[in-house]
Amino acid sequence: METSNYTIKTTRTKHSKINEVDWDNIPFGRVFSDHMLVMDYIDGEWKEPEILPFGEIAVHPATSAIHYGQSIFEGMKGYRLIDGDPVIFRPEMNARRFRKSAKRLCMPYIPEDLFLYCLDELLKFDNEWIPEKRANSLYIRPFMFATDSFLGIKPSKNYRFMVFTCPVGSYYTEPINVKIEEEFSRAAEGGVGAAKAAGNYAASLYPAKLSQDQGYHQLIWTDAKTHEYIEEAGTMNILFVIDGKIITPSEETDTILEGITKRSVVELVKDWGIPVEERKITVKEVVEALEEGRMTEAFGAGTAATIAPIKMIGFRGKEYNLPGEEKRTLSKRILEELDNIKSGKIEDRFGWIKRV
């Protein structure tokens, strides 16, 4: 990666919090590393990035991101190899997806090499925050928001890009229950479902709360037009093992977010010779496979969750229990293989990990 054209300003914190962390009990998304990166887009260009102590930021009450929603983000993870070196998992895919999200929300794009340079420099600065425990990782949150102080519906002229990190444990600590949603919608054709836009998640909170009140962890979203087709789950893409094949919704649509973990799963199992079908999947097909016992596994794939086994799927008041842990052989094999690649325990034959 060419970085000679970039410089960065740094200010190290005088009071590190690293010794206050209970590394054996890290809640997800509540413990933050010592530093963050900030880079502003002003007068049509990105200014010099800066690493400074993690802390609050001041915004004008009329900041356009608050009022008109120009805000996007990414989620990714850093790991420590068994030889001690820090790595990031497939960051170039996050850089491309970030650019795609920016385009859809009429925001300036960040060149891929600059995006990766910013990640590298921040992780080098907070290298000691990458956990050594194999079950843990360093969650990385790049995001960008509009910063014009102006009330008026138009694209902002100025933006701020930031990155902060937090050491994390598991997002889900046990297999989950999901519900197929037929009333509310996550995304509609022609909308921003394929962008990682902050507003997508705000709109999902109320239906997700209703399902949680019923004992579910997540929703399986269906298409907004007919509610006949499976799309994705709330925090992850979804995959089904039916008749010995992995079947998952195609991402060739503007209503489903392109999943980096899911793409890795698909590439991995194809390498093993396991058949994969990426296509439209009807709710009817899923329910029939459950009723007939032809679905042996279902699981989610996402950066936060990695691989999240599903133990029950709810539909129209009926609960369909999937086979127990002893039958989850494929999802367990996938998770173990991904973990081994990320830790350097086995060869990264796909070129997925990038040393910092």
Steps between C-alpha positions, in 0.01 A plus 500: 500500500639840404499732802784738417253773404338503843609647830331479836505711815501313832442588864536224757278486807658575837266261680464157341200291611646168390582380852136548602372238253385158619627305202311185606166679507466761226145621425439563131522867400546654844878507546689741274867522413718800582496681165286588200568630152338811354516628142295787359376564148507876439504706179471191285791300638602277789729671749783338695376224733570533871522245780407643838381376840157337492235738628184691433455717191320833475240552228288798401126466579427541128748231390333359190571134582275529805211651304528336158677171566814513287689247710665169406725255679690174476571216740817295487737317731868482581665188640833391638678214328657225708837657413381826661455709185178704464280442195171627356255267327426595136510881550506571127143368479391744771673782311304415184170464685562832678551666162177343372307626803646848459392515137142399582475766773656771283817520710863530389690174464827422672767346275556137600869549578421799725227305680742211562780737599280654769411157639865390501623809681233484770558129565875554518439776751272283716667168422494388864119520500470205260413210733726199528216270607385309194128538573534880503578756231529873439182639348573787259235763425569739209218746438426824316239768551399834351621804695343806333331732751200567282127428501402406148454175315807474282827305506747636751818661367709390799544162669690331779648151482587332827627164620498363852556150632387287790614161628208258496395150593218304339195688367274200557588261779250229401299380197223744417126511428383693195162600363399538137361856474202564274364834621795739519772544237871566521546625145308555177612484138653829397586585862821486701488137617829415328677790674624481858301810590430587862131559431451138393573391854285766661201382297555140612499568874126505563411174319808339657379605846158351435659169405733509801198543724377171351826321584691538173855630464469621141267536204532342158394779267294431189454707187297818546274445199352155564670364816540175306881499474769467767754783511728527803498506880535806719874487564614249241438318174323166524584157363301175502625143465227315308543159341876520553536833318555851633225728371520874559330807353678654204650844563438607142234743621491845655318375811765275655833611644799325346639286781876462535477211745233335286715537188784335692272212602386445142857502366612266776232232459532509120870428553392196702278382215172568679228623262378857552195667349478879513154587376155617598362294786129493579364493851289204388812308400662560839191402697447184295863399554452548874176304507645215295824480699714580196661805664781376721654837587440873473747764605581867468828643373621848589801690630367540854336159525751312276299175483178498705318163509121520494311260724142608427313680222159650572236556234137607545489396862660159446849409617724273296790353697811406308717198585719538808868577536613152397352563153659843448806346343535732201462833681743382768750394235467837326550693824805294594656546156443877504645523852805298396561726199459817707741376767759371255462146628453383142613645168296792366462345156244764397707807587234630738711630786699822469790558736503842659 
